């Protein structure tokens, strides 16, 4: 229930954001609103960009988790295609694409 209320409050302040996160202790929960997606995966620099399946939360949102206390770069794979959401910090990856950057305490 507490988690639901925090997500609801976050959505009220952010609006219908397509991408947002929530920190719970040492765990970072990353959410991607992508209702039309059939499969969403997450890749990040913490493990050499290995692909991890995201789980569906409700009918519109996908969730994945990562450590909250470290900086890392990441992107999603949505139905097999690279997807980089709107995020505060980005970098070019050297392959003609961008990655989001997560920085703790930002």
Secondary structure by P-SEA (a helix, b strand, c coil): caaaaaaaaaaaaaccccccccccccbbbbbbbcccccbbbbbcccccccbbbbbbccccbbbbbcccccccccccccccbbbbccccbbbbccccbbbbbbbccc
